[in-house]
C-alpha cells in the first residue's frame, strides 16, 4: 500500500492495524523468539514435575502458567498486527505525516522527535527519537498534517497543542539496520 492509499484508509478506519514493510520481518522474528520461550517454559515445567512430590512445585507451575499466558498475549497481539495493511516507506518528498514519518513537534518550549510506526513494541529504546505507534492518540492527531500545522491531542488526561516543526520521510539511523534485517 502506498502512503497515499494509507491516508485514504486511515481516515476511514483509523484503528485498523498498519505496518511498515520492514515490520513484517520483525514480527516473524519475534514470533520465532516467542515459540522458543514457550519451549523453555514447557521444559521447565516438565523438570519440576519429574522432581519429588513436594508442594513447592505448585508455585513454580503458577509462575510458568503466568509466563505462558504473557507469551500467548504477546503472540496474539503480533498476529493481529501481522494481518494489518503493509505500507511502503514514503518517498523523501512526501509532505504529510504518515506511518514511516519522522516528525519533530513542538509543545510549548519543548521539542520532540517521533518516528511513527505500526507496532512500537518491536523497537528497542532509541535516544534520538521516540517510537510512536500509528494507533496512539498523538500519531492519530498528526497523520495527514504538514509542517506548520498545529494539532490538539489529549495526553495524560489533558488537552495539548502540538505544532509540527519538521516532517522527514527517512528512518532514523539507529533503526535502519533493524528494519532491513528484520531482527
N, C-alpha and C positions, 0 to 999 in steps of 0.2 A: 504494500500500500504506500502511496506517495504521501508526503506531508500535506498536500492539498486535500487528498482523499481523507486523511486522518482528521483534518479540521472539520470537514463536512460531517463525518460520522461522529466525531467527538461532540459537536454541538447538539446533535440529535440524541446521543446516548453517552453522556459523559462518564458513566460508571462502568462501561464495558472495559474488559482488560485489553491493554495495548502493550506491545513490546517493541523494543528496538531490535534490529536484525541480530546483533551480537548477543542479545539476552537469551535467545533460544538455546544457544550452545551453553551459556552459563546455567540455565535451568537444567539442561540434560546432565551436566557435570555435577550439579548439586543433588539431583535425584540419585545418581550413582553413589555419591557420598552417603546419602540417607539410607540406601539399601545396605551399604557396608556397616553403618552404625546400627541398623536393625539386626544384622547378623551377630554383631558383638553382644547386643543385649540378649539375644536368644542363647548364645553360648554361655554368657554369664549366668543366666537363669538355670541352664542345664547343669553347670558346675555346682551351683548351690544345691540343686535338687539331689545331686548324687552324693552330697555330704551327709553327715549324720542327721538323725531325725529331730534335732533341737528346734525350738520355736523361733530361734534367731533369724532363720531364713525368711520368715513372713515379712519382716521389714524390708529385706532385700527384694523380695518379689514385688512389694508395693512400689518401691523406688524404680525398679526396672519397668513395671507397668506404666508408671507416670512418664518415664523417659520414652517408652514406646509410643505412648499417646502423643507426646510432644512431637516426636518424629513423624507420626502419622499426620498430625495437623499441618506441619511444615510441608510434607509431600502433597497433601490435598491443596494447599494454597498454591504451590508451584504448578500443579496440574491444571488448576483453573487459569492461572496466568499463561501457561503454555498454550492454552486454547484461544488466547487472545489474537487480535489483529497484529500482524508484524508490520512495522513501519520502517521505511528506509530512512537513513540519516539524511536530514535536509541538506540541500546544497548551500554553499557558503553565502550566496547572495539572497537566500530566503530571509525575509524581514520579520515575519511573525514568529511569536513564541509557539513552539510545538514540542512534542516529545523528541528528545535529542538535542534540544537547545541548551546552551549555557547562557544564563540570564543574570545580569547584575541588576539588583534592585536597591532602591534607597528607601529607608524608613526613618524619617527624621534626619538625624545626622549620621546614622549607621548605614553601612552598605554591606550587602550580602551577595555572594555569587552562588547560584543554584544550577545544578545540572539536572534537567528533567528527564526521568527515566520511567520505564514501565514497572519494574519490580525493584524497589530500593533495597530490599534485603539481600540482593545478590552482590552488592558492592561493599568493599571494605571502607573504613573511615578514610576520608581524603581531606587533608588540611586545606588544600587550595579551593575546594568547593564543598557545598552542602548538597548531598544527594536528595532529590525531591521526587517522590512518586507522582506520576501524572494524575493519579486519583486523589492526591492530597488537596486540601482546600486552597493552599497557596498556588499550586500548579493549575488547578481548575480556574482560578481567578485570572491567571496570567495568560493561559493558552489563547491564541488568536490575536493578542495585542502586540504592539510595536513600540520601539524606543520613543519615549516621551509620554506614553500613556500612563495614567495612574489608575490603579485598581483598588477596590475595597475588598478586604478579606477578614473573616473572623478567625482570630488566632488566640487560643487560651481564653476564650470567652469574651474577648474584646475586639471591637471593630478597629482595623488598622488600614492605613492607606500606604500602598507601595507604589513607588514611581519606577518605571522601567528605564534604566540608565543605558544598558547595552544588551544587545542580543547577538550572540555568536552561534554559528552552526557548526561548531567543532567540539569534539570530545576532549575533555580536559586531559592533559598529558599523562597523568598518573593512571588514568583509566583506559587509555587507548589499547595498550597491550592486553589488558584484561578482556576487553570486548572482542579483540581479534582472535585471541587464543581460546576463549570460552572456558577458561579455568580461573 
